Amino acid sequence: MYRLYNPNSGEHFYTASAYERDSLVKEGWESEGVGWIAPAKSDTPVYRLYNPNAGDHHYTASAYERDSLVKAGWRYENVGWYSDDAEAVAVYRQYNPNAVSGAHNYTTSTYERDMLIKAGWNDEEIGWYGLSTSEDDPYHGLATRTPIMGASSVSADEMVAYFQAYLDRTGKEYPADVYAQYGAATLEDFCRILLEEANAEGVRAEVLFAQVVHETGYLQFGGQVKAEQCNFGGIGATDGGASGADFSNNGEDSVRIGLRAQAQHLKAYASTEPLEQECVDPRFNLVTRGSAPLVENLGSGKWASSPYYAEALTKIISALV
């Protein structure tokens, strides 16, 4: 769990997201390193809330306190992290009755706790618990565990609705002028084909869809891979500038084959099971089979080089299902 400090407001902020940490540091927050180690999952969630009037965040393992603050006008921001049910390391909570903002502090340090109490802060005892070491975490540091393989939890209509909401919000359009000749004249056609190809190989459609959305910028492209390639996962594209595989020579089946190749490439990473259809993924045999069974395994040099790749995909998936 990362801990940050805002020198202007006096607020401490806590997050499991390296992306959120880095974004705040760019805005002037000071990184104070790791505050504690939280389990990726447990039976005790810690809730995150935001006060839009004071600009302050609050964190609590109490559903009663959460609900009381929501009634008082705080905005609920979902589960921030989890408390260790084995209660290995106490995270102490203190309150500053004199501060306008940044009123609470959370620390595993009894020294810091005692110094703040001497300075006039109220001791609010234990807020939640952390792990003693990261090796104690059965989820091995993954904030979520999102399988790539399995039954799809999203319909074609739900994918269309999600995609269309983006188009309506941004004023952009589905590139029908490109994909009509390749077998997907409408967004409905595209999502139907995507669902069919994901299910054919046992890949969860929401994973394939999230990857298409992220890799192509909602089919707007703009990078080294062009829309006409029907390469929706950047297969073969590299940071060095290679444009990657081109599936456009499959005529009216080009969209389908492009999505099939992507589903097969995901299966190569996520499973050791044989393909159900003839292999059309030109890089299938270059993958160490079963080396990335989770979406969370795909970044940092697997499918993509970015350490934030998995986080981008899971945000889309969680909005879908």
N, C-alpha and C positions, 0 to 999 in steps of 0.2 A: 504494500500500500504506500503510494507516494504522498509526501507531505509538502505543501507549499505555503508560502507566506506572502501576503500583500502588504508591502510597506506603507502604502497610502491609506488603506482602510483598517489595518491591523488584524485582518481576518486570516485564519488558517484554513486551508482547504485540503481535502483528502480524496484521492482517487486511485482506482486500480488501473486506469487507462494511461499508458505511456504517451499516447497521442494527445490526450487532454492535458497532461502534465506539460508536454513540450509546447503546446499552443499557449498555455498560460505564461510560461517562462518568456515566450516571445512578446507577450503583452506587458511584461514588467514584473511578474510574480517571481519570488525567489524560491528556488528548489531547496528543500531541506532534507533531501534524500528519502530513504525508506523509513516510514514511521513504524510499521510493524508488518508481519507476514500474515495475511488472511487466507483461510482456506477458500478454494475456488467454489466449493459448495458445502452446505451444512443444513441442519434443520432450523438454524437461527439466522434469519436475514437481518441486515442492518439497513434501515431505510434512510434515504437522502431526501431532504426538503430544502426549499429555497424561499426566502422572504423577499418578494418583489419590491417591497417598500424600503427595507433596510439594506437590501443587497447582500444578505448574509445567508450562509448555508447552515443547516443543522442535521445531525445524524443521530439516530436512535434505534435500539433494538426493540423498543416498545411500540406495539401496534396502537396502544391506547394513546400514547404521547403523539404518535404520528397523526392519528385521526383528530386529536384535539387541536393540533397546529393547523391542519387543513381547514378545520372549521373556523379558525381564527384568521384565515387568509393566506396561509403558506401554500406554496405549490409543491405537490408531491412529485418527486423525480425518480421514483421507482427504487428498487433495491440497489444500494451502492456497492455492497460486498456482504460477506458472511462472517459470523462469529464462530470461533472454534468451540464445538460442543464438548470437547474434552477439557476446556478451560485451562489451557496450558499457560498462556501469558495474559495477564490482565492489562486492559487498555483503560486508563483512568480518565475520568471526565471532570473538568473544572469549569466554573462559570464566573465571569467577571461582571459583577452587578453595576459597575461604573461605566462600562463600555457601551457605546451606541451601537457599534458593529463588531463582529468578530468576538462575540461574547463567550463562546465555548472553546476550550482547548482539550485535545485528546492526546494522551502520551502513555507509553509503557514505562517511562522513567519515573521512579518514585522520587528521585532528586528534583526533577522538573516540577512534578506535582507539588512537592513540599515547598519549593521556592515560590510558586505561584500562590499557594495558600498563605504563606507569610506576607506576600505582597497584597493580600486582600481578596484573593479569589475564593469562591466558595467550593468546598470539596463536594462533588456529587458522586463520589465513590467510583464504581466500575461501570463503564459504558458497555463493554463487550470484551471478547477475548480473541487473541491472535494465536498463531502457531509458534512453537519454540524454534523450529527450523523449517525451511522450505521442503525438506525431505519428508516431513510429516504429512504433506498434502497429497492425498490419494489421486488428485487430479493433476499433479505435477506442474503446478503453476498456471494452468489454463483457466482463464476466467469463465469460459464456457466450454462445453463439449458438444460440438455440432457434427454429427455423422454425415458423411457424404453419401453413403449407400443407405438404401431403405425405401420404404413406401413414401410416396409423395403426400404432403399435407396441404397442398395448394392446388386449386383448379385453374384451368385456362382462363376462366372468366375473372378470377381473383387477380391473376397476373395482368390481364388486360386492364382491369380497374386501377391497379397500382401504377402501371405504366402511363395510362391515360391521365391520371391525376398529375403526374409530372409534366406531361405535354400541355395540359391546361394551365398549369401554374407558370410555365416558362414561355408559353407561346410557340413552342417548337412543334414539329410535325413528324409523324411516323414516315420514314423514307419510302413510300409506296412506289415512287418513280424508279427507285433502284431495285426493290425486291419483287415487284410484280413479275418481272421476267425470270426471276429465280424461284418462283413458287410460293411467295408469301405476299400477296397483293395488299393484305390488310394486317393490322396489328393482331386481330383475332386469329388469322391464319398462322402468323408467326408463333403466337403463344400455344396454339393447338399443336403445331409441329414440335415445339420445344417439349411439351408435356409427353407427347408420344415417344420421342427419342430418349428422353430421360427414363421413362418407365421401361422401355425396351431393354435397357442395360442395368436396371435396378438402381439408378442414380436418383436421388431426391430432386424433383423438379425445382423446388425452391432454391436449391444450391446452384443448379445450372442457370436458372433465371437471374439470381443475384450476381453471378459471375458475368453473365452477358451484360447486364445493366452497368456494372462497375467497369468492365473492360472497354466497353464501347461508348460510355457516356450516354446511355439510353439510345443507342444506335445512331448517335450523332458523329461518332468517331472524331476525326480531327488530328490524329497522331500519325504514326508511320503505317499503321494498318488502315486500309481504305475500305469503305462500305462495300464496294463491289467484290471484294475477296470472299465475302461470306465466311469470314474467319472471326467468330464472335468471342473467342477466348484468347486471342493473341498467340495462338499456337505457332511456335517457330520465330516469333518476333523477339528481339533482344534489345537490351539497353544500348547496344552498340549501333542500332539503327536498322537492323534487318526487318523487313516488312512481314515476314512469316508466310505461312501456307496460304494458298489460293485455291478455293473450292468452286470458283465460278464456272469451271469447265463442265459442270454437271447439269447444265441447262436448267430446266424447271425444278430439278431436285437439288439445286445448289444450296439453298437455305437449309434444307433437311440434312444434306451431307455435312455441311459445316457444323450444324448442331450435333449431329451424330458423332463426328470426330471429337468434338469437345466433351461430350458425354463419355466417350471411350477413353479420352485422356484422363478425365476425372477418375474413371474406374481403374485405370492403370495405377494411379496413385493410391486409391482407397481400398483396393481389393486384390486378392490373388485369384479370384474366380475367372474362368474363361469368358470371352466376349460372347454375346448372344447373336450378334450379327457380324458379317464380314468386316474386317478391320479397315477403316478408312482414315484412321489417325496416323499421319506420317511419322509421328514421333512416339508411338505407343511403345515400341521396343527399347526406347532410350530411358524409360522410367524404371526405377526399382519398384517392382510390384509390391503394393501394400505398405509403402513407406509413409503415406500420409492419409490415414483413415478419417481424419477429422478436418473440417474447414480450417480450424485453428493451426493445422500443420502446413498449410499451403504457402504461407509467406516466408520471408527470410531465406530465399534461395531455392524453394521448391518450385511452385508455379510462378511465383513473382519474387522479386528481390526485396520489396518493401516489408518492413516489420509490422506495418499497419494494414497489410492486405487482408488478413483474416477478419480484423475488426470492421473493415469496410463492408465485407460480405455479410457478416453476422448481423449488422445493423439492418441491412435490407431484408434478410431472412426473418428477423424478429418482427419487422413491420408487416410482413406478409402473413405469418402463421400465428 
